[in-house]
Amino acid sequence: MSDRRQRWEATARNREPILAVLRQVLPPGGTVLEIAAGTGQHAAHFAPALAPRVWQPSEPDAALRESIEAWREAEPCPFLRPALALDVMDAPWPVETAQLDPPITAVVAINMIHIAPWDACRALMAGASRLLADGGVLFLYGPYKVSGGWRSDNDPAFDESLRRRNPAWGLRDLDDVAAEAASAGFTLARTVDMPAANLSVVFRKAARDD
Ligand SMILES: C[S@@+](CC[C@H](N)C(=O)[O-])C[C@H]1O[C@@H](n2cnc3c(N)ncnc32)[C@H](O)[C@@H]1O
């Protein structure tokens, strides 16, 4: 039978540095909901490494969900759940209507918000805010501008190539992302410089005064 596992080079490259940060910033238990899980390479690598947390991948693209399932079959792990069909734009998310056990304590989205319209970033924040209790973690990873400035010589060309593919895509400014997160009830807890001028960005759900 043919191997349905898709393999992306960047995902294979960044999985160890991202895992090192996840180990530090994820809550010690609960379910981690992965948005935009892509091929499933991250899910297959992270789930056994981050046990006893349960890893719940999700992905809107059916062909990619097949790849996630193929990774799960090839590298079975009791802490890795089957992939859910989840598009952040479609509220409520399936995990809101059928509660997960254990409850979701973190939401992770890697290399997503620059390859989707800005509205998808807003929907990601809103959905994560609906799901997470106070202290819950929203973890983002990817390339960013900061205060209008590029962080690497390669980023302007990368940004242009994204916008050529879809004018609504492009590198996001961390200031805009943090402002959107704040309006969804998150505080920026930490940023971590990552290889190839990427950033890990850690938000924490804050208790509301009202
Ligand atoms: C560059 S891939 C990253 C995949 C994976 N996280 C990785 O790092 O290998 C971008 C992903 O964003 C997903 N995506 C785009 N728009 C989305 C949306 N509205 N809701 C959820 N996922 C979305 C795509 O399906 C794709 O899997």
The ligand as an SDF file (V2000), in Angstrom:
LIG
                    3D

 27 29  0  0  0  0  0  0  0  0999 V2000
    2.1110   26.2170    6.1000 C   0  0  0  0  0  0  0  0  0  0  0  0
    0.8640   25.1410    6.6300 S   0  0  0  0  0  0  0  0  0  0  0  0
    1.4600   24.7460    8.2580 C   0  0  0  0  0  0  0  0  0  0  0  0
    1.0640   23.3760    8.6870 C   0  0  0  0  0  0  0  0  0  0  0  0
    1.7290   22.8500    9.9880 C   0  0  0  0  0  0  0  0  0  0  0  0
    1.3210   23.6060   11.1310 N   0  0  0  0  0  0  0  0  0  0  0  0
    3.2290   22.8600    9.8590 C   0  0  0  0  0  0  0  0  0  0  0  0
    3.8770   23.7330   10.4470 O   0  0  0  0  0  0  0  0  0  0  0  0
    3.7500   21.9930    9.1440 O   0  0  0  0  0  0  0  0  0  0  0  0
   -0.5300   26.1790    6.9180 C   0  0  0  0  0  0  0  0  0  0  0  0
   -1.7210   25.4340    7.4460 C   0  0  0  0  0  0  0  0  0  0  0  0
   -2.7610   26.3480    7.7960 O   0  0  0  0  0  0  0  0  0  0  0  0
   -3.9940   25.7090    7.5500 C   0  0  0  0  0  0  0  0  0  0  0  0
   -5.0630   26.6990    7.5110 N   0  0  0  0  0  0  0  0  0  0  0  0
   -5.2340   27.6850    6.6200 C   0  0  0  0  0  0  0  0  0  0  0  0
   -6.3860   28.3580    6.8590 N   0  0  0  0  0  0  0  0  0  0  0  0
   -6.9390   27.7770    7.9630 C   0  0  0  0  0  0  0  0  0  0  0  0
   -8.1460   27.9840    8.6910 C   0  0  0  0  0  0  0  0  0  0  0  0
   -9.0120   28.9430    8.3140 N   0  0  0  0  0  0  0  0  0  0  0  0
   -8.4030   27.2070    9.7590 N   0  0  0  0  0  0  0  0  0  0  0  0
   -7.5320   26.2420   10.1380 C   0  0  0  0  0  0  0  0  0  0  0  0
   -6.3830   25.9770    9.4610 N   0  0  0  0  0  0  0  0  0  0  0  0
   -6.0930   26.7300    8.3840 C   0  0  0  0  0  0  0  0  0  0  0  0
   -3.7430   25.0070    6.2150 C   0  0  0  0  0  0  0  0  0  0  0  0
   -4.7120   24.0220    5.9220 O   0  0  0  0  0  0  0  0  0  0  0  0
   -2.3540   24.4510    6.4460 C   0  0  0  0  0  0  0  0  0  0  0  0
   -2.3900   23.1870    7.0360 O   0  0  0  0  0  0  0  0  0  0  0  0
  1  2  1  0
  2  3  1  0
  2 10  1  0
  3  4  1  0
  4  5  1  0
  5  6  1  0
  5  7  1  0
  7  8  2  0
  7  9  1  0
 10 11  1  0
 11 12  1  0
 11 26  1  0
 12 13  1  0
 13 14  1  0
 13 24  1  0
 14 15  1  0
 14 23  1  0
 15 16  2  0
 16 17  1  0
 17 18  1  0
 17 23  2  0
 18 19  1  0
 18 20  2  0
 20 21  1  0
 21 22  2  0
 22 23  1  0
 24 25  1  0
 24 26  1  0
 26 27  1  0
M  CHG  2   2   1   9  -1
M  END
$$$$
